[in-house]
């Protein structure tokens, strides 16, 4: 029986041609302006020009003038994405480049998505100068799943493996590996609360170890390898979890057997994990390895063995394209260094009001932990910062204090605003 009741959905279907995302109404990404999305009363102002020189997205002037209603998000992950990337994804959401469908609706075996994943891989190879001797895999399960996948693919249950533990994530990787091989911690920073990186020459590596494992940047403790150790095992395999500094600076991929990274810090939304593996290491998985953890299976199927996280891969591709437009990872590293130095200079110049426990030479450019001399003020610091549209500054529950995660997409204006707030907060409470 017909009904006269109308819902917002039925009205939308009756008036599809009036919808702002209809192909006849949708402006190009270059000229997108003041689209009132989904008939909301608040217009979303977008000013973006592809012809302008590549820069990080917002300026302090825009923030101070109140033109922007987005916050500065200092979360450790999922983290903020480049605003130009978000706007481009927004413009393509309803109808991807004339395909008549969203990327979220595409078959992962169709020609449209095939072009997306192939370009994402090509741009990532260009960014990191990845040789053809390496396979690039777009997987699922987060870096935590790779804690098991790495030993399952690279060694037998009795093989020795060396782990350098510089923080919580390195420790978790070691503990998971105990289920699948015979790992040994050859150095741990736990006794000094994970504030240092070891002297490489003093490491006592096992010459029979199948690989040497490191976490390149410890998100929780803010410790980052500025140089990488050489694996002195017979195979020369160095494995790195690069989740929180992936694509933040140039890396010589040829020094590694395996690099893995969750995307949700620097290169995309949560849901996709990138693995870069030397092809001669494929095909040696333990018999008990689940098919979804077997690198060879995913390599042979071009990351399409099953339905991959399609939209996440698309977003990563947009980020890779954006980073190339910025000038590549050399330019990205310069921006990240400048932001980290600006923040650390305020901490170190505060006469002890703010304190960063990490040894200066290995402080992360991505995650900057700090405490207040008066710890009872830390909750107020986080609360007052949030009022100023700076969010997710509370430190990890295991260490406390504060933490500012300043990944690639955090604009310099965000760090400048945080630094100004820190100075004002100190002046009020010192």
Kinemage of the C-alpha trace (Angstrom):
@kinemage 1
@onewidth
@group {chain A} dominant
@subgroup {mainchain}
@vectorlist {calphas} color= white
{ca unk a 1} P 0.000 0.000 0.000
{ca unk a 2} L 1.318 3.424 -0.907
{ca unk a 3} L 2.117 5.829 1.871
{ca unk a 4} L 2.266 9.609 1.912
{ca unk a 5} L 4.862 9.739 4.628
{ca unk a 6} L 8.067 11.420 3.446
{ca unk a 7} L 11.480 10.964 4.958
{ca unk a 8} L 14.607 12.995 4.278
{ca unk a 9} L 15.804 10.027 2.232
{ca unk a 10} L 12.699 9.876 0.050
{ca unk a 11} L 12.842 13.629 -0.557
{ca unk a 12} L 16.439 13.271 -1.565
{ca unk a 13} L 15.595 10.531 -4.068
{ca unk a 14} L 12.779 12.626 -5.519
{ca unk a 15} L 15.081 15.596 -6.013
{ca unk a 16} L 18.330 14.018 -7.057
{ca unk a 17} L 19.075 16.721 -9.609
{ca unk a 18} L 19.055 19.387 -6.916
{ca unk a 19} L 21.575 17.581 -4.730
{ca unk a 20} L 24.862 19.507 -4.408
{ca unk a 21} L 26.873 16.438 -5.348
{ca unk a 22} L 24.987 15.795 -8.595
{ca unk a 23} L 27.392 15.730 -11.512
{ca unk a 24} L 25.683 18.782 -13.052
{ca unk a 25} L 26.188 20.807 -9.890
{ca unk a 26} L 29.528 19.567 -8.587
{ca unk a 27} L 32.300 22.047 -9.327
{ca unk a 28} L 35.760 20.833 -10.137
{ca unk a 29} L 38.134 20.340 -7.212
{ca unk a 30} L 40.189 23.310 -8.395
{ca unk a 31} L 37.270 25.748 -8.244
{ca unk a 32} L 35.119 24.234 -5.495
{ca unk a 33} L 33.417 27.019 -3.520
{ca unk a 34} L 30.803 27.218 -0.769
{ca unk a 35} L 28.915 24.002 -1.430
{ca unk a 36} L 26.068 23.519 1.031
{ca unk a 37} L 26.472 19.786 1.604
{ca unk a 38} L 23.366 17.656 2.272
{ca unk a 39} L 21.107 20.714 2.672
{ca unk a 40} L 22.678 21.721 5.973
{ca unk a 41} L 22.231 25.293 7.079
{ca unk a 42} L 25.951 25.891 7.404
{ca unk a 43} L 27.917 26.340 4.216
{ca unk a 44} L 31.311 24.708 4.010
{ca unk a 45} L 33.768 27.191 2.570
{ca unk a 46} L 36.475 25.677 0.438
{ca unk a 47} L 39.260 27.684 -1.106
{ca unk a 48} L 41.701 25.504 -2.924
{ca unk a 49} L 43.638 26.085 -6.090
{ca unk a 50} L 45.695 23.452 -7.812
{ca unk a 51} L 47.685 26.203 -9.465
{ca unk a 52} L 49.088 27.516 -6.199
{ca unk a 53} L 52.503 26.430 -4.978
{ca unk a 54} L 52.415 23.320 -2.755
{ca unk a 55} L 52.300 24.315 0.909
{ca unk a 56} L 50.996 22.877 4.106
{ca unk a 57} L 47.378 23.760 4.315
{ca unk a 58} L 46.480 26.403 6.883
{ca unk a 59} L 48.083 29.639 7.952
{ca unk a 60} L 47.989 31.291 11.346
{ca unk a 61} L 46.135 34.241 9.772
{ca unk a 62} L 43.289 31.984 8.673
{ca unk a 63} L 42.956 30.563 12.149
{ca unk a 64} L 43.063 33.946 13.886
{ca unk a 65} L 40.455 35.392 11.523
{ca unk a 66} L 38.060 32.611 12.421
{ca unk a 67} L 37.727 31.467 8.815
{ca unk a 68} L 38.341 27.844 9.766
{ca unk a 69} L 36.263 25.703 12.113
{ca unk a 70} L 38.569 22.686 12.141
{ca unk a 71} L 40.700 21.951 15.163
{ca unk a 72} L 44.416 21.270 15.286
{ca unk a 73} L 44.464 17.561 15.998
{ca unk a 74} L 47.594 16.357 17.805
{ca unk a 75} L 46.368 12.747 18.074
{ca unk a 76} L 48.894 9.929 17.810
{ca unk a 77} L 46.701 8.007 15.378
{ca unk a 78} L 44.371 7.956 13.665
{ca unk a 79} L 45.740 11.377 12.937
{ca unk a 80} L 44.972 14.405 10.834
{ca unk a 81} L 45.204 14.190 7.064
{ca unk a 82} L 46.294 16.947 4.652
{ca unk a 83} L 43.345 19.264 4.155
{ca unk a 84} L 43.843 19.391 0.394
{ca unk a 85} L 43.585 15.612 0.350
{ca unk a 86} L 40.365 15.680 2.369
{ca unk a 87} L 38.863 18.274 0.051
{ca unk a 88} L 39.797 16.314 -3.045
{ca unk a 89} L 38.314 13.149 -1.546
{ca unk a 90} L 35.201 15.149 -0.688
{ca unk a 91} L 34.838 16.363 -4.263
{ca unk a 92} L 35.216 12.812 -5.614
{ca unk a 93} L 33.113 11.025 -3.014
{ca unk a 94} L 29.818 10.834 -4.877
{ca unk a 95} L 31.077 10.151 -8.393
{ca unk a 96} L 34.738 9.229 -8.789
{ca unk a 97} L 36.052 10.883 -11.954
{ca unk a 98} L 33.005 10.226 -14.059
{ca unk a 99} L 32.752 6.533 -13.169
{ca unk a 100} L 29.211 6.964 -11.875
{ca unk a 101} L 30.067 5.548 -8.474
{ca unk a 102} L 32.025 6.225 -5.319
{ca unk a 103} L 35.330 4.480 -4.657
{ca unk a 104} L 33.534 2.868 -1.710
{ca unk a 105} L 31.177 1.141 -4.164
{ca unk a 106} L 33.728 -0.136 -6.668
{ca unk a 107} L 34.621 -3.742 -7.279
{ca unk a 108} L 38.186 -4.285 -6.201
{ca unk a 109} L 38.648 -6.267 -9.413
{ca unk a 110} L 37.271 -3.583 -11.703
{ca unk a 111} L 39.385 -1.405 -13.962
{ca unk a 112} L 38.615 1.709 -11.913
{ca unk a 113} L 40.055 0.405 -8.659
{ca unk a 114} L 42.888 -1.320 -10.502
{ca unk a 115} L 43.997 2.106 -11.723
{ca unk a 116} L 43.766 3.494 -8.157
{ca unk a 117} L 45.881 0.827 -6.475
{ca unk a 118} L 48.441 0.757 -9.286
{ca unk a 119} L 48.938 4.533 -9.112
{ca unk a 120} L 49.163 4.421 -5.315
{ca unk a 121} L 51.945 1.836 -5.557
{ca unk a 122} L 53.721 3.752 -8.326
{ca unk a 123} L 53.673 7.011 -6.360
{ca unk a 124} L 54.877 5.281 -3.183
{ca unk a 125} L 57.732 3.718 -5.135
{ca unk a 126} L 58.628 7.177 -6.437
{ca unk a 127} L 58.516 8.724 -2.961
{ca unk a 128} L 60.765 6.108 -1.335
{ca unk a 129} L 62.721 5.118 -4.442
{ca unk a 130} L 61.664 1.496 -3.940
{ca unk a 131} L 63.527 -0.876 -6.308
{ca unk a 132} L 61.675 -3.471 -8.352
{ca unk a 133} L 63.395 -6.139 -6.250
{ca unk a 134} L 60.919 -5.236 -3.520
{ca unk a 135} L 57.212 -6.015 -3.376
{ca unk a 136} L 54.775 -3.377 -2.095
{ca unk a 137} L 51.747 -4.844 -0.338
{ca unk a 138} L 48.576 -3.104 0.850
{ca unk a 139} L 47.273 -5.296 3.675
{ca unk a 140} L 44.964 -5.197 6.693
{ca unk a 141} L 45.283 -5.862 10.409
{ca unk a 142} L 47.537 -2.991 11.436
{ca unk a 143} L 51.224 -3.166 12.257
{ca unk a 144} L 50.328 -5.358 15.229
{ca unk a 145} L 49.412 -8.178 12.854
{ca unk a 146} L 52.881 -7.841 11.314
{ca unk a 147} L 54.383 -8.689 14.705
{ca unk a 148} L 53.281 -12.239 13.876
{ca unk a 149} L 53.533 -12.095 10.077
{ca unk a 150} L 57.231 -11.183 10.052
{ca unk a 151} L 58.529 -14.227 11.970
{ca unk a 152} L 56.015 -16.513 10.239
{ca unk a 153} L 57.367 -15.458 6.832
{ca unk a 154} L 61.073 -15.155 7.598
{ca unk a 155} L 62.015 -18.023 9.903
{ca unk a 156} L 61.256 -21.425 11.383
{ca unk a 157} L 59.996 -21.966 14.950
{ca unk a 158} L 63.540 -22.678 16.188
{ca unk a 159} L 65.363 -19.859 14.426
{ca unk a 160} L 66.999 -17.198 16.626
{ca unk a 161} L 66.038 -13.575 15.992
{ca unk a 162} L 67.425 -10.338 17.475
{ca unk a 163} L 65.193 -7.522 18.776
{ca unk a 164} L 66.197 -4.024 19.854
{ca unk a 165} L 63.486 -2.736 22.194
{ca unk a 166} L 63.328 1.053 22.439
{ca unk a 167} L 59.708 1.367 23.578
{ca unk a 168} L 56.315 -0.237 24.053
{ca unk a 169} L 55.819 -1.228 20.414
{ca unk a 170} L 59.191 -2.902 20.089
{ca unk a 171} L 58.402 -4.810 23.264
{ca unk a 172} L 55.024 -5.923 21.921
{ca unk a 173} L 56.654 -7.086 18.680
{ca unk a 174} L 59.188 -9.154 20.638
{ca unk a 175} L 56.544 -10.779 22.817
{ca unk a 176} L 54.434 -11.757 19.812
{ca unk a 177} L 57.455 -13.212 18.023
{ca unk a 178} L 58.001 -15.583 20.950
{ca unk a 179} L 55.049 -17.609 19.646
{ca unk a 180} L 56.654 -18.239 16.255
{ca unk a 181} L 60.450 -18.262 16.618
{ca unk a 182} L 63.228 -17.931 19.197
{ca unk a 183} L 63.721 -14.185 19.673
{ca unk a 184} L 66.203 -12.519 22.024
{ca unk a 185} L 66.249 -8.913 23.213
{ca unk a 186} L 69.821 -7.765 22.588
{ca unk a 187} L 69.143 -4.285 23.981
{ca unk a 188} L 66.271 -2.738 25.926
{ca unk a 189} L 65.730 0.819 27.081
{ca unk a 190} L 63.115 -0.174 29.635
{ca unk a 191} L 65.372 0.419 32.661
{ca unk a 192} L 65.772 4.042 31.582
{ca unk a 193} L 62.066 4.410 30.749
{ca unk a 194} L 62.661 4.211 27.004
{ca unk a 195} L 64.455 7.518 26.529
{ca unk a 196} L 67.483 6.403 24.489
{ca unk a 197} L 68.709 4.555 21.407
{ca unk a 198} L 71.634 2.133 21.878
{ca unk a 199} L 75.169 2.563 20.617
{ca unk a 200} L 75.163 0.304 17.569
{ca unk a 201} L 78.805 -0.725 17.965
{ca unk a 202} L 78.074 -2.088 21.427
{ca unk a 203} L 75.256 -4.356 20.289
{ca unk a 204} L 75.943 -8.053 20.643
{ca unk a 205} L 74.108 -9.436 17.653
{ca unk a 206} L 73.703 -13.160 17.123
{ca unk a 207} L 75.447 -14.078 13.853
{ca unk a 208} L 72.925 -16.881 13.389
{ca unk a 209} L 69.868 -14.654 13.833
{ca unk a 210} L 67.436 -14.667 10.926
{ca unk a 211} L 66.846 -10.941 11.202
{ca unk a 212} L 67.331 -7.870 13.390
{ca unk a 213} L 64.113 -6.055 14.319
{ca unk a 214} L 63.671 -2.405 15.330
{ca unk a 215} L 60.791 0.018 15.804
{ca unk a 216} L 61.991 3.073 13.894
{ca unk a 217} L 59.878 5.518 15.893
{ca unk a 218} L 58.235 4.786 19.227
{ca unk a 219} L 54.925 6.637 19.184
{ca unk a 220} L 54.328 6.491 22.941
{ca unk a 221} L 57.787 7.385 24.217
{ca unk a 222} L 58.903 9.730 21.421
{ca unk a 223} L 62.179 7.956 20.586
{ca unk a 224} L 63.299 7.839 16.949
{ca unk a 225} L 66.194 6.186 15.154
{ca unk a 226} L 68.057 8.915 13.255
{ca unk a 227} L 70.388 6.293 11.774
{ca unk a 228} L 69.802 2.588 11.379
{ca unk a 229} L 71.931 -0.304 12.622
{ca unk a 230} L 73.419 -2.809 10.211
{ca unk a 231} L 72.240 -6.374 10.634
{ca unk a 232} L 75.304 -8.510 11.324
{ca unk a 233} L 73.471 -11.800 10.948
{ca unk a 234} L 74.350 -14.156 8.095
{ca unk a 235} L 71.383 -13.021 6.004
{ca unk a 236} L 71.863 -9.303 6.656
{ca unk a 237} L 68.134 -8.790 7.138
{ca unk a 238} L 66.994 -5.676 9.009
{ca unk a 239} L 63.263 -5.405 9.729
{ca unk a 240} L 61.623 -2.145 10.793
{ca unk a 241} L 58.223 -1.133 12.094
{ca unk a 242} L 57.934 2.371 10.627
{ca unk a 243} L 54.299 2.986 11.470
{ca unk a 244} L 54.709 6.424 13.016
{ca unk a 245} L 57.436 7.902 10.825
{ca unk a 246} L 56.636 6.270 7.487
{ca unk a 247} L 57.091 8.736 4.616
{ca unk a 248} L 58.182 11.482 7.025
{ca unk a 249} L 61.703 11.512 5.588
{ca unk a 250} L 63.790 9.732 2.942
{ca unk a 251} L 64.787 6.141 3.727
{ca unk a 252} L 67.232 3.858 1.937
{ca unk a 253} L 64.878 0.938 1.429
{ca unk a 254} L 67.707 -1.315 0.256
{ca unk a 255} L 69.058 -1.452 3.812
{ca unk a 256} L 65.978 -3.395 4.903
{ca unk a 257} L 64.551 -6.812 4.252
{ca unk a 258} L 61.085 -5.780 5.441
{ca unk a 259} L 59.505 -2.425 6.259
{ca unk a 260} L 55.963 -2.360 7.598
{ca unk a 261} L 53.714 0.486 8.686
{ca unk a 262} L 50.154 1.197 9.702
{ca unk a 263} L 48.924 4.030 7.497
{ca unk a 264} L 47.008 5.982 10.128
{ca unk a 265} L 49.831 8.258 11.254
{ca unk a 266} L 51.255 9.857 8.115
{ca unk a 267} L 49.789 8.459 4.918
{ca unk a 268} L 46.102 7.643 5.300
{ca unk a 269} L 43.191 6.618 7.494
{ca unk a 270} L 43.221 3.544 9.692
{ca unk a 271} L 42.508 0.275 7.947
{ca unk a 272} L 45.460 -0.310 5.637
{ca unk a 273} L 48.926 -1.602 6.485
{ca unk a 274} L 51.774 -1.201 4.022
{ca unk a 275} L 54.478 -3.859 3.781
{ca unk a 276} L 57.612 -3.461 1.664
{ca unk a 277} L 59.415 -6.793 1.411
{ca unk a 278} L 62.442 -7.954 -0.535
{ca unk a 279} L 61.203 -10.457 -3.094
{ca unk a 280} L 63.872 -13.069 -2.386
{ca unk a 281} L 62.355 -13.416 1.109
{ca unk a 282} L 58.988 -14.532 -0.279
{ca unk a 283} L 57.896 -18.148 -0.331
{ca unk a 284} L 59.448 -19.310 2.942
{ca unk a 285} L 56.442 -19.018 5.249
{ca unk a 286} L 55.969 -21.586 7.996
{ca unk a 287} L 53.404 -24.280 7.190
{ca unk a 288} L 51.057 -23.006 9.882
{ca unk a 289} L 51.041 -19.466 8.469
{ca unk a 290} L 47.448 -18.321 7.832
{ca unk a 291} L 46.899 -17.528 4.175
{ca unk a 292} L 46.145 -13.888 5.017
{ca unk a 293} L 49.585 -13.511 6.616
{ca unk a 294} L 51.563 -15.100 3.769
{ca unk a 295} L 53.474 -12.381 1.904
{ca unk a 296} L 53.893 -14.571 -1.192
{ca unk a 297} L 50.131 -14.992 -1.563
{ca unk a 298} L 49.586 -11.225 -1.473
{ca unk a 299} L 52.497 -10.546 -3.820
{ca unk a 300} L 51.185 -13.024 -6.396
{ca unk a 301} L 47.742 -11.434 -6.204
{ca unk a 302} L 48.885 -7.787 -6.257
{ca unk a 303} L 47.313 -7.173 -2.823
{ca unk a 304} L 43.943 -8.355 -4.193
{ca unk a 305} L 43.771 -11.900 -2.827
{ca unk a 306} L 40.618 -10.857 -1.022
{ca unk a 307} L 38.744 -7.563 -0.841
{ca unk a 308} L 41.297 -4.998 0.358
{ca unk a 309} L 40.509 -1.784 2.262
{ca unk a 310} L 39.708 -0.042 -1.018
{ca unk a 311} L 38.825 3.435 0.205
{ca unk a 312} L 41.789 3.529 2.571
{ca unk a 313} L 44.122 2.644 -0.301
{ca unk a 314} L 42.531 5.373 -2.403
{ca unk a 315} L 43.150 7.881 0.408
{ca unk a 316} L 46.760 6.744 0.726
{ca unk a 317} L 47.143 7.295 -2.981
{ca unk a 318} L 45.910 10.869 -2.646
{ca unk a 319} L 48.384 11.445 0.186
{ca unk a 320} L 51.281 10.024 -1.869
{ca unk a 321} L 50.330 12.329 -4.730
{ca unk a 322} L 50.193 15.276 -2.331
{ca unk a 323} L 53.631 14.491 -0.858
{ca unk a 324} L 55.113 14.341 -4.338
{ca unk a 325} L 53.567 17.739 -5.089
{ca unk a 326} L 55.256 19.135 -1.973
{ca unk a 327} L 58.599 18.177 -3.503
{ca unk a 328} L 59.056 14.679 -2.138
{ca unk a 329} L 60.336 13.408 1.177
{ca unk a 330} L 63.382 15.694 1.324
{ca unk a 331} L 61.038 18.673 1.512
{ca unk a 332} L 58.701 16.852 3.885
{ca unk a 333} L 61.607 16.142 6.239
{ca unk a 334} L 62.569 19.836 6.279
{ca unk a 335} L 59.042 20.782 7.320
{ca unk a 336} L 58.939 18.113 10.004
{ca unk a 337} L 62.330 19.087 11.386
{ca unk a 338} L 61.277 22.735 11.609
{ca unk a 339} L 58.095 21.880 13.515
{ca unk a 340} L 59.894 19.590 15.961
{ca unk a 341} L 62.669 22.093 16.617
{ca unk a 342} L 60.150 24.857 17.261
{ca unk a 343} L 58.344 22.766 19.853
{ca unk a 344} L 61.460 21.361 21.510
{ca unk a 345} L 63.029 24.817 21.772
{ca unk a 346} L 60.076 26.028 23.824
{ca unk a 347} L 60.268 22.971 26.077
{ca unk a 348} L 64.017 23.276 26.609
{ca unk a 349} L 63.832 27.042 27.069
{ca unk a 350} L 61.145 26.952 29.741
{ca unk a 351} L 63.550 26.717 32.709
{ca unk a 352} L 62.099 23.364 33.663
{ca unk a 353} L 58.425 24.338 33.507
{ca unk a 354} L 58.101 21.881 30.594
{ca unk a 355} L 60.282 18.792 30.393
{ca unk a 356} L 60.904 16.236 27.675
{ca unk a 357} L 62.495 13.074 29.099
{ca unk a 358} L 63.959 11.838 25.801
{ca unk a 359} L 67.655 12.237 25.043
{ca unk a 360} L 67.915 15.213 22.668
{ca unk a 361} L 69.784 13.393 19.899
{ca unk a 362} L 67.003 10.824 19.438
{ca unk a 363} L 63.877 12.886 20.031
{ca unk a 364} L 61.165 12.035 17.553
{ca unk a 365} L 60.180 14.525 14.873
{ca unk a 366} L 56.720 12.934 14.958
{ca unk a 367} L 55.764 12.467 18.625
{ca unk a 368} L 56.917 14.916 21.285
{ca unk a 369} L 56.108 13.841 24.865
{ca unk a 370} L 56.475 16.367 27.679
{ca unk a 371} L 55.466 16.883 31.280
{ca unk a 372} L 54.898 19.896 33.496
{ca unk a 373} L 57.056 20.652 36.500
{ca unk a 374} L 53.774 21.045 38.380
{ca unk a 375} L 52.045 17.822 37.409
{ca unk a 376} L 48.755 18.958 38.948
{ca unk a 377} L 48.484 21.503 36.111
{ca unk a 378} L 48.584 18.926 33.329
{ca unk a 379} L 44.826 18.316 33.236
{ca unk a 380} L 44.231 22.051 33.091
{ca unk a 381} L 46.763 22.368 30.266
{ca unk a 382} L 44.897 19.803 28.173
{ca unk a 383} L 41.516 21.366 28.986
{ca unk a 384} L 42.584 24.919 28.176
{ca unk a 385} L 44.292 23.835 24.963
{ca unk a 386} L 41.085 22.149 23.822
{ca unk a 387} L 39.226 25.428 24.327
{ca unk a 388} L 41.691 26.924 21.850
{ca unk a 389} L 40.905 24.169 19.324
{ca unk a 390} L 44.040 22.133 20.006
{ca unk a 391} L 42.958 18.605 20.864
{ca unk a 392} L 44.339 15.156 21.753
{ca unk a 393} L 47.328 16.500 23.685
{ca unk a 394} L 46.955 14.139 26.634
{ca unk a 395} L 49.848 11.692 26.889
{ca unk a 396} L 49.454 7.949 26.497
{ca unk a 397} L 47.795 6.322 29.501
{ca unk a 398} L 50.936 4.271 30.215
{ca unk a 399} L 53.251 7.288 30.623
{ca unk a 400} L 51.011 10.264 31.391
{ca unk a 401} L 51.901 13.891 30.783
{ca unk a 402} L 51.278 15.383 27.371
{ca unk a 403} L 52.175 14.351 23.858
{ca unk a 404} L 52.027 16.409 20.682
{ca unk a 405} L 51.987 14.259 17.573
{ca unk a 406} L 53.072 16.485 14.703
{ca unk a 407} L 52.920 14.228 11.677
{ca unk a 408} L 53.289 15.316 8.064
{ca unk a 409} L 49.781 16.779 7.888
{ca unk a 410} L 50.154 18.993 10.960
{ca unk a 411} L 50.737 22.444 9.469
{ca unk a 412} L 53.389 24.755 10.862
{ca unk a 413} L 50.556 27.048 11.978
{ca unk a 414} L 49.350 24.343 14.342
{ca unk a 415} L 52.712 24.040 16.056
{ca unk a 416} L 53.081 27.807 16.174
{ca unk a 417} L 49.716 28.089 17.887
{ca unk a 418} L 50.636 25.370 20.384
{ca unk a 419} L 53.954 27.051 21.147
{ca unk a 420} L 52.249 30.403 21.744
{ca unk a 421} L 49.732 28.711 24.045
{ca unk a 422} L 52.539 26.992 25.979
{ca unk a 423} L 54.291 30.308 26.532
{ca unk a 424} L 51.087 31.951 27.741
{ca unk a 425} L 50.275 29.005 29.998
{ca unk a 426} L 53.723 29.179 31.559
{ca unk a 427} L 53.423 32.926 32.100
{ca unk a 428} L 50.157 32.388 33.996
{ca unk a 429} L 51.320 29.471 36.140
{ca unk a 430} L 55.102 29.661 36.567
